[in-house]
Amino acid sequence: MKEQVHVLDLEAGKSFPTSIDNIMGERRYNEFWVDDDVLATIEPWTGRIESHLAPIIERIRARKTLERTPEEIANLAFLMAFQFVRTKGMRLMPERIDAQLRRHVKRMGFDPAKVDGLMNLDEVGLKKEHIRHQVQNLEKYVEIMAEKEFFLMTPPDGRSFYIGDHPVVLHNDEPRTVHTGHLGIGAAYIQIYLPLSSDVLLCAYDKAVLGQMMKASDEARNKEVAGYALSKLIAGEISAAQMKQAIDAARDLDPVAAMIKAIRAGQPIAVGPEQVECYNSLQAFFAHRFVIDPDDSFAVARDIIGERKSVAQDEQAAELEGLAAKHFSETGVSIRAKQIGAKHGSKARPAQ
């Protein structure tokens, strides 16, 4: 018997049990007819990729550790990129952008049918474009992912990670500027998350995120501990050696330093309920339609349904200005994810 999971349909607002293959798989997803006699498919290609990645995923699920070898990092980058580019949400992104462009053209008083450059793709056209995109861009996405810092997170007892049908989700604590987006897989300070199971979350951070966390921690420690120790040294109450010993001891107890040490050792980072809620809100927000909750609760997901509808309404009223920054080929999603994440946990990254 195939694995049964608890699923929430984010469009209908109803939950139900079903086989995981019914939700995360779609028959003939990567096939299309060239003509009446020729069927084109990339299923053998995607099948080989899945077969290569399956034992890697199973090992990480079982051991909850990373080896951090160059080969493993390459495989994790490949996994992230493959899961990112293959989804239904990514497939429908051109249609979504095209619809926004057409609404903007109509608001300007023009007939979209008479405007060159609009895609007007039907279901078969979207499938062809998505297949082309997967084949041509997967390697590029792998290269971008390989530059990240990979590590694992685990939830506390009694809590589980959601898994959505667009499982690779993005978050950024830095604001989007006028000139740059902040939710591309290559964006500065980007945080990328992929649940491998209900109790293992694969994370890929721009290395600047960890550097930023270490800098903030060092500054706080220097202000508090070093400043206090220096005052004691000046007062003649401790020696220079004792001052150094106090600063070193504070560094050893620093939670950020401990986290960085665990990451470099391939050990998982245990996160609290607030962070789990934040990651789950991102899964529900980024999902195309379905999200799995092993606990069959969906409390966070049901809350996000309203947010998704609100964003859809905002997009219909949005002007074209800034469209490229909001919708871009590397994520396939428009987002208020920073606000969404903030609502369910002020920071997606581990608490400092």
C-alpha positions as CSV (number, residue, x, y, z in Angstrom):
1,M,0.0,0.0,0.0
2,K,1.3,3.4,-1.0
3,E,2.0,6.0,1.7
4,Q,-1.1,8.0,2.7
5,V,-0.8,11.6,3.6
6,H,-3.1,14.4,4.9
7,V,-3.5,17.1,2.3
8,L,-5.2,20.5,2.3
9,D,-6.5,21.9,-1.0
10,L,-5.7,25.6,-0.7
11,E,-8.3,26.5,-3.3
12,A,-11.2,24.5,-1.9
13,G,-10.1,24.9,1.7
14,K,-10.8,21.2,2.4
15,S,-8.5,18.5,3.7
16,F,-8.5,14.8,2.8
17,P,-6.2,11.7,3.0
18,T,-4.7,10.4,-0.2
19,S,-1.6,8.7,-1.7
20,I,1.3,11.1,-1.9
21,D,1.6,10.2,-5.6
22,N,-1.8,11.6,-6.3
23,I,-0.7,15.0,-5.0
24,M,3.0,15.3,-5.9
25,G,2.8,13.5,-9.2
26,E,0.9,14.1,-12.5
27,R,0.6,11.6,-15.3
28,R,2.2,12.6,-18.6
29,Y,3.4,15.8,-16.9
30,N,6.5,16.1,-19.2
31,E,5.0,14.8,-22.4
32,F,3.4,16.5,-25.4
33,W,2.4,15.6,-28.9
34,V,4.6,17.1,-31.6
35,D,2.1,16.0,-34.2
36,D,-0.4,13.1,-34.6
37,D,2.3,10.5,-34.6
38,V,5.2,11.9,-32.5
39,L,5.1,12.1,-28.7
40,A,7.9,14.1,-27.1
41,T,8.9,13.5,-23.5
42,I,11.7,14.2,-21.0
43,E,10.4,11.6,-18.5
44,P,13.5,9.3,-19.0
45,W,15.7,12.3,-18.2
46,T,13.8,13.3,-15.1
47,G,13.6,9.6,-14.1
48,R,17.4,9.3,-14.1
49,I,17.7,12.4,-12.0
50,E,15.2,11.1,-9.5
51,S,17.0,7.7,-9.3
52,H,20.3,9.4,-8.7
53,L,18.9,11.7,-5.9
54,A,16.7,9.2,-4.1
55,P,19.5,7.4,-2.1
56,I,21.0,10.8,-1.1
57,I,17.6,12.0,0.3
58,E,17.0,8.7,2.1
59,R,20.4,8.8,3.8
60,I,19.9,12.4,5.0
61,R,16.4,11.6,6.3
62,A,17.7,8.6,8.2
63,R,20.9,10.1,9.7
64,K,19.8,13.8,9.9
65,T,23.4,14.9,9.1
66,L,25.4,16.2,6.2
67,E,28.8,15.0,5.1
68,R,29.6,18.4,3.5
69,T,31.9,16.8,0.9
70,P,32.2,18.6,-2.5
71,E,30.3,15.7,-4.0
72,E,27.4,16.0,-1.5
73,I,27.2,19.8,-1.9
74,A,27.0,19.3,-5.7
75,N,24.2,16.7,-5.2
76,L,22.3,19.0,-2.8
77,A,22.6,21.9,-5.2
78,F,21.2,19.6,-8.0
79,L,18.4,18.4,-5.7
80,M,17.4,22.0,-4.8
81,A,17.5,23.2,-8.4
82,F,15.6,20.2,-9.8
83,Q,12.8,20.5,-7.2
84,F,12.7,24.2,-7.8
85,V,12.3,24.2,-11.6
86,R,10.0,21.2,-12.1
87,T,6.8,22.3,-10.3
88,K,3.3,23.2,-11.6
89,G,3.7,26.7,-10.1
90,M,6.8,27.2,-12.2
91,R,5.0,25.9,-15.3
92,L,2.2,28.4,-14.9
93,M,4.3,31.4,-14.2
94,P,4.5,32.6,-17.9
95,E,0.7,32.5,-18.0
96,R,0.5,34.5,-14.8
97,I,2.9,37.2,-16.0
98,D,1.1,37.3,-19.4
99,A,-2.3,37.9,-17.6
100,Q,-0.8,40.8,-15.6
101,L,0.6,42.3,-18.7
102,R,-2.7,42.1,-20.5
103,R,-4.5,43.7,-17.6
104,H,-2.0,46.6,-17.6
105,V,-2.4,47.0,-21.4
106,K,-6.2,47.2,-21.0
107,R,-5.9,49.8,-18.2
108,M,-3.8,51.9,-20.7
109,G,-6.7,51.7,-23.1
110,F,-5.1,49.4,-25.7
111,D,-6.3,46.1,-27.1
112,P,-4.0,43.3,-25.9
113,A,-4.8,41.3,-29.1
114,K,-3.0,44.1,-31.1
115,V,0.1,44.3,-28.9
116,D,3.2,42.3,-30.0
117,G,5.1,40.3,-27.5
118,L,2.4,38.9,-25.4
119,M,2.7,35.1,-25.0
120,N,-0.9,33.9,-25.1
121,L,0.2,30.3,-24.3
122,D,-2.4,27.5,-24.1
123,E,-1.9,24.4,-22.0
124,V,0.3,22.7,-24.5
125,G,2.3,25.8,-25.1
126,L,2.9,26.2,-21.4
127,K,4.0,22.6,-21.1
128,K,6.5,23.0,-24.1
129,E,7.8,26.2,-22.6
130,H,8.3,24.7,-19.2
131,I,10.0,21.6,-20.6
132,R,12.4,23.8,-22.6
133,H,13.0,25.9,-19.5
134,Q,13.9,22.8,-17.4
135,V,16.3,21.4,-19.9
136,Q,18.0,24.7,-20.7
137,N,18.2,26.3,-17.3
138,L,18.6,23.4,-14.8
139,E,22.4,23.6,-15.0
140,K,22.3,27.4,-14.4
141,Y,20.2,26.9,-11.3
142,V,22.5,24.2,-10.0
143,E,25.5,26.6,-10.3
144,I,23.6,29.3,-8.3
145,M,22.5,26.8,-5.6
146,A,26.1,25.4,-5.3
147,E,27.3,28.7,-4.0
148,K,25.0,28.5,-0.9
149,E,25.8,27.2,2.6
150,F,23.8,24.0,3.1
151,F,22.7,22.7,6.5
152,L,19.7,20.9,8.1
153,M,17.0,22.0,10.6
154,T,14.9,19.7,12.8
155,P,11.7,20.6,14.6
156,P,10.9,20.1,18.3
157,D,9.0,17.1,19.5
158,G,5.4,17.2,18.5
159,R,5.9,19.6,15.6
160,S,6.3,18.8,11.9
161,F,7.3,20.6,8.7
162,Y,4.7,21.1,6.0
163,I,5.5,19.9,2.4
164,G,3.9,21.8,-0.4
165,D,3.6,21.1,-4.1
166,H,6.1,23.9,-4.7
167,P,8.5,22.7,-2.0
168,V,11.5,25.0,-2.6
169,V,10.6,28.2,-0.8
170,L,12.5,31.5,-0.4
171,H,12.8,34.1,2.3
172,N,14.8,37.2,2.8
173,D,15.1,39.4,5.9
174,E,16.6,42.2,3.8
175,P,14.2,44.7,2.2
176,R,13.8,44.9,-1.6
177,T,15.4,48.0,-3.0
178,V,14.4,50.1,-6.0
179,H,17.1,48.5,-8.2
180,T,17.2,44.9,-6.9
181,G,14.8,42.2,-6.0
182,H,15.3,40.2,-2.8
183,L,13.6,36.9,-3.6
184,G,15.7,35.4,-6.4
185,I,17.7,32.3,-5.8
186,G,20.8,34.4,-6.5
187,A,19.8,37.4,-4.4
188,A,21.9,38.7,-1.6
189,Y,21.0,37.3,1.8
190,I,18.6,34.8,0.3
191,Q,17.4,31.9,2.5
192,I,16.1,28.8,0.6
193,Y,14.2,25.9,2.3
194,L,13.3,22.4,1.1
195,P,11.6,19.9,3.4
196,L,13.0,16.4,2.9
197,S,10.5,14.9,5.4
198,S,8.3,16.1,8.2
199,D,11.3,16.2,10.5
200,V,14.2,17.3,8.2
201,L,14.4,20.6,6.5
202,L,17.2,21.2,4.0
203,C,18.4,24.9,4.1
204,A,20.6,26.7,1.6
205,Y,21.7,30.2,2.7
206,D,23.6,32.9,0.9
207,K,26.8,32.8,2.8
208,A,26.4,36.5,3.6
209,V,23.5,35.5,5.9
210,L,25.7,33.6,8.3
211,G,28.4,36.2,8.1
212,Q,25.8,38.8,9.0
213,M,24.7,36.8,12.0
214,M,28.2,36.3,13.2
215,K,29.0,40.0,12.8
216,A,25.8,41.0,14.8
217,S,26.7,38.5,17.5
218,D,30.3,39.7,17.7
219,E,29.2,43.3,18.0
220,A,26.7,42.5,20.7
221,R,29.3,40.5,22.6
222,N,32.0,43.1,22.3
223,K,29.6,45.8,23.5
224,E,28.5,43.8,26.5
225,V,31.2,41.5,27.6
226,A,34.3,43.1,26.2
227,G,33.1,46.6,27.4
228,Y,32.5,45.3,30.9
229,A,35.8,43.4,31.0
230,L,37.7,46.4,29.8
231,S,36.2,48.6,32.5
232,K,37.4,46.0,35.1
233,L,40.8,46.0,33.5
234,I,41.1,49.8,33.6
235,A,39.9,49.7,37.2
236,G,42.7,47.3,38.0
237,E,40.3,44.6,39.1
238,I,41.4,42.0,36.5
239,S,44.6,41.4,34.5
240,A,44.8,41.5,30.7
241,A,45.0,37.7,30.7
242,Q,41.8,37.5,32.7
243,M,40.1,39.9,30.4
244,K,41.0,37.7,27.4
245,Q,39.8,34.6,29.2
246,A,36.4,36.3,29.9
247,I,35.9,37.3,26.3
248,D,36.9,33.8,25.1
249,A,34.5,32.2,27.5
250,A,31.6,34.4,26.3
251,R,32.4,33.5,22.7
252,D,32.3,29.8,23.6
253,L,28.8,30.3,25.0
254,D,27.5,32.3,22.1
255,P,24.5,30.6,20.5
256,V,25.4,31.9,17.0
257,A,28.9,30.6,17.3
258,A,27.5,27.2,18.4
259,M,25.1,27.2,15.5
260,I,27.9,27.9,13.0
261,K,30.1,25.2,14.5
262,A,27.2,22.7,14.2
263,I,26.6,23.7,10.6
264,R,30.3,23.2,9.7
265,A,30.2,19.8,11.4
266,G,27.1,18.8,9.3
267,Q,24.9,18.6,12.4
268,P,21.3,19.7,12.3
269,I,20.1,22.9,13.9
270,A,17.2,22.4,16.3
271,V,14.6,25.1,15.8
272,G,11.7,26.2,18.0
273,P,7.9,26.1,17.4
274,E,7.9,29.7,16.1
275,Q,10.4,29.0,13.4
276,V,8.5,25.8,12.4
277,E,5.4,27.9,12.1
278,C,7.3,30.4,9.9
279,Y,8.6,27.7,7.5
280,N,5.2,26.1,7.3
281,S,3.6,29.5,6.4
282,L,6.1,29.8,3.6
283,Q,5.3,26.3,2.3
284,A,1.5,27.2,2.3
285,F,2.1,30.5,0.7
286,F,4.4,29.3,-2.1
287,A,2.3,26.2,-2.9
288,H,0.5,26.0,-6.2
289,R,-2.5,24.3,-4.7
290,F,-1.8,21.5,-2.2
291,V,0.1,21.3,1.1
292,I,0.8,18.2,3.3
293,D,0.6,18.4,7.1
294,P,1.6,15.1,8.7
295,D,-0.3,16.2,11.9
296,D,-3.5,16.8,9.9
297,S,-3.9,20.2,11.6
298,F,-3.3,22.8,8.9
299,A,-3.7,25.6,11.3
300,V,-1.1,27.7,9.7
301,A,-2.1,26.7,6.1
302,R,-5.8,27.7,6.7
303,D,-4.6,31.1,8.0
304,I,-2.5,31.6,4.8
305,I,-5.4,30.9,2.5
306,G,-6.7,34.4,3.2
307,E,-3.2,35.9,2.7
308,R,-3.0,34.2,-0.7
309,K,-6.3,35.6,-1.8
310,S,-5.3,39.1,-0.6
311,V,-2.1,38.9,-2.6
312,A,-4.0,37.8,-5.7
313,Q,-6.2,40.8,-5.4
314,D,-3.3,43.1,-4.9
315,E,-1.6,41.7,-8.1
316,Q,-4.7,42.4,-10.2
317,A,-4.6,46.0,-9.1
318,A,-0.9,46.4,-9.4
319,E,0.8,48.6,-12.1
320,L,3.4,47.2,-14.4
321,E,6.2,49.2,-12.8
322,G,8.4,46.9,-10.8
323,L,6.8,43.8,-12.4
324,A,10.2,42.3,-13.3
325,A,11.4,42.7,-9.8
326,K,8.3,41.0,-8.4
327,H,8.1,38.2,-10.9
328,F,11.2,36.7,-12.2
329,S,12.3,33.5,-13.9
330,E,14.4,32.3,-11.0
331,T,11.6,31.9,-8.5
332,G,8.3,31.7,-10.4
333,V,6.4,33.5,-7.7
334,S,5.3,37.0,-6.7
335,I,5.5,37.5,-3.0
336,R,4.8,39.3,0.2
337,A,6.7,36.4,1.8
338,K,8.7,38.6,4.1
339,Q,5.4,39.9,5.7
340,I,3.9,36.4,5.6
341,G,7.0,35.0,7.3
342,A,7.1,37.8,9.8
343,K,3.4,37.2,10.8
344,H,4.2,33.7,11.9
345,G,7.7,34.2,13.2
346,S,9.8,37.4,13.0
347,K,12.8,35.7,11.4
348,A,12.9,32.6,9.3
349,R,16.5,31.9,10.2
350,P,17.2,30.3,13.5
351,A,16.8,32.4,16.6
352,Q,20.0,34.1,17.7
